[in-house]
Amino acid sequence: MTKYQRIVLASRPRGVVVPENFRLEEIDVPALAEGQLLVRNHYLSLDPYMRGRMSDAKSYAAPQPLEQTMIGGTVGEVVESRHPGFAAGEFVAGMFGWAEMGVSDGEGLRKVDTAAIPAAAHLGAVGMPGMTAWYGMHEILRPRLGETVVVSAASGAVGSAVGQLARLAGCRAVGIAGGKAKCDYVVNELGFDACVDYKAGNLKADLAAATPNGIDAIFENVGGDVFDTALGRTNAFARVALCGLLAGYTGAEIPIRNAKKLLLNRITLRGFIVTEHMDMWPQGLSEMGRLVASGQLKYRESVSQGLASAPQALIGLLQGLNFGKQLVKLIE
Ligand SMILES: NC(=O)c1ccc[n+]([C@@H]2O[C@H](COP(=O)([O-])OP(=O)(O)OC[C@H]3O[C@@H](n4cnc5c(N)ncnc54)[C@H](OP(=O)(O)O)[C@@H]3O)[C@@H](O)[C@H]2O)c1
């Protein structure tokens, strides 16, 4: 290959993301300098944080620059190497962005074993989302035997892992997800004890029925009504891992209306950004890898085909159209 495709951010969204915010380009494969390697990406990960980076509002990370390759996690094969630590044929996870290929000096690349764990899973259950679930459970919620753990966006990449880790810790795992199909999957395939469909219109009563002993730990991915309703069911000294606020990703404010519960129930709430805890990744990923390889932790993927499909797939993810980890397959 002498050329490859990439997608750049062409404009910042005003409210919802539209296809015109992106532009597909073809560029030359660069010649490698000494100490560099060339990777052919097999999968691109699409994640909710990308919506935040597309905006130039102040955040924990710098905005995605215009006219440059969209940020994104990838997994792919080294096709050429002038780096002593990498050989052609090895698989690496990295941040090559929305691009079919990438050149690196090796910094930030993670070699991945695709024998026991499929390449794509290194972007999901054994990648950043799995690590997010592991960190929030292990370092913040620390659930104890018999406690009730509630997680929103429960069928997704992070939420699906959270509930299964809760079950493995001997807890009652209760998911909140949009629609019957997602809820059925969460209970029947992933083994959660219950799942509440927040779109069914009875969130408060349904969550009460699913949490007869109240809630001891909340892994929050959504915010808004879903979070307020869960706060209303908390027990004294409950913990909250504030992981994401999907309900506000188009720019809406996300007030906590049930703040009184934080005080009355002496709740500990901690927000976190998983990439600020890279020292924990080797331990977390090795534990998640062991659980996936042994079949104790399951996951599901939504895969769109070809780089050109990425903008629409991200728009769908932000509308809840994905079912499990959203990926783009970049090879035939
Ligand atoms: N703090 C960190 O370091 C960190 C790291 C990774 C991810 N996260 C956060 O974790 C959360 C889950 O990420 P993920 O990768 O696992 O995504 P995901 O759950 O695989 O996909 C997003 C899901 O969120 C739900 N959703 C989308 N828009 C929504 C809206 N407006 N209101 C309510 N629900 C909506 C949809 O599920 P339903 O159909 O069920 O609504 C959708 O399928 C996100 O908030 C993400 O930003 C945080």
The ligand as a Tripos MOL2 file, in Angstrom:
@<TRIPOS>MOLECULE
LIG
   48    52     1     0     0
SMALL
NO_CHARGES

@<TRIPOS>ATOM
      1 N1        -14.3530    8.1330   33.1830 N.am      1 LIG1
      2 C1        -13.6740    7.4290   32.2910 C.2       1 LIG1
      3 O1        -12.4650    7.3200   32.3320 O.2       1 LIG1
      4 C2        -14.4590    6.7170   31.2170 C.ar      1 LIG1
      5 C3        -13.8370    5.7920   30.3670 C.ar      1 LIG1
      6 C4        -14.6220    5.1180   29.4220 C.ar      1 LIG1
      7 C5        -15.9800    5.4000   29.3180 C.ar      1 LIG1
      8 N2        -16.5300    6.3200   30.1460 N.ar      1 LIG1
      9 C6        -17.9580    6.6240   30.1060 C.3       1 LIG1
     10 O2        -18.6620    5.4210   30.3280 O.3       1 LIG1
     11 C7        -19.9550    5.5270   29.7410 C.3       1 LIG1
     12 C8        -20.2230    4.2910   28.8980 C.3       1 LIG1
     13 O3        -19.2730    4.2400   27.8490 O.3       1 LIG1
     14 P1        -19.2390    2.9880   26.8710 P.3       1 LIG1
     15 O4        -17.9990    3.0870   26.0850 O.co2     1 LIG1
     16 O5        -19.4950    1.7580   27.6430 O.co2     1 LIG1
     17 O6        -20.4540    3.2840   25.8880 O.3       1 LIG1
     18 P2        -21.6400    2.2870   25.5440 P.3       1 LIG1
     19 O7        -22.4000    2.0540   26.7900 O.co2     1 LIG1
     20 O8        -21.0820    1.1140   24.8150 O.co2     1 LIG1
     21 O9        -22.5150    3.1010   24.5090 O.3       1 LIG1
     22 C9        -23.2420    4.2040   24.8810 C.3       1 LIG1
     23 C10       -24.6320    3.7790   25.4310 C.3       1 LIG1
     24 O10       -25.0830    4.8160   26.2470 O.3       1 LIG1
     25 C11       -26.4750    4.9390   26.1740 C.3       1 LIG1
     26 N3        -26.8100    6.3110   25.7830 N.ar      1 LIG1
     27 C12       -26.4060    6.9890   24.6960 C.ar      1 LIG1
     28 N4        -26.8990    8.2190   24.7140 N.ar      1 LIG1
     29 C13       -27.6310    8.3350   25.8160 C.ar      1 LIG1
     30 C14       -28.3810    9.3830   26.3710 C.ar      1 LIG1
     31 N5        -28.4920   10.5660   25.7970 N.pl3     1 LIG1
     32 N6        -28.9920    9.1580   27.5340 N.ar      1 LIG1
     33 C15       -28.8900    7.9530   28.1270 C.ar      1 LIG1
     34 N7        -28.1780    6.9240   27.6520 N.ar      1 LIG1
     35 C16       -27.5610    7.1250   26.4850 C.ar      1 LIG1
     36 C17       -26.9500    3.9670   25.1090 C.3       1 LIG1
     37 O11       -27.4480    2.8110   25.7730 O.3       1 LIG1
     38 P3        -29.0200    2.6680   26.1010 P.3       1 LIG1
     39 O12       -29.6700    2.2720   24.8230 O.co2     1 LIG1
     40 O13       -29.0400    1.6320   27.1380 O.co2     1 LIG1
     41 O14       -29.4640    4.0210   26.5720 O.co2     1 LIG1
     42 C18       -25.6780    3.6490   24.3570 C.3       1 LIG1
     43 O15       -25.7410    2.3660   23.8000 O.3       1 LIG1
     44 C19       -19.9380    6.8370   28.9700 C.3       1 LIG1
     45 O16       -20.5270    7.8280   29.7730 O.3       1 LIG1
     46 C20       -18.4760    7.1190   28.7810 C.3       1 LIG1
     47 O17       -18.1860    8.4730   28.5680 O.3       1 LIG1
     48 C21       -15.7880    6.9950   31.0690 C.ar      1 LIG1
@<TRIPOS>BOND
     1     1     2 1
     2     2     3 2
     3     2     4 1
     4     4     5 ar
     5     4    48 ar
     6     5     6 ar
     7     6     7 ar
     8     7     8 ar
     9     8     9 1
    10     8    48 ar
    11     9    10 1
    12     9    46 1
    13    10    11 1
    14    11    12 1
    15    11    44 1
    16    12    13 1
    17    13    14 1
    18    14    15 2
    19    14    16 1
    20    14    17 1
    21    17    18 1
    22    18    19 2
    23    18    20 1
    24    18    21 1
    25    21    22 1
    26    22    23 1
    27    23    24 1
    28    23    42 1
    29    24    25 1
    30    25    26 1
    31    25    36 1
    32    26    27 ar
    33    26    35 ar
    34    27    28 ar
    35    28    29 ar
    36    29    30 ar
    37    29    35 ar
    38    30    31 1
    39    30    32 ar
    40    32    33 ar
    41    33    34 ar
    42    34    35 ar
    43    36    37 1
    44    36    42 1
    45    37    38 1
    46    38    39 2
    47    38    40 1
    48    38    41 1
    49    42    43 1
    50    44    45 1
    51    44    46 1
    52    46    47 1
@<TRIPOS>SUBSTRUCTURE
     1 LIG1         1 GROUP 0 **** ****
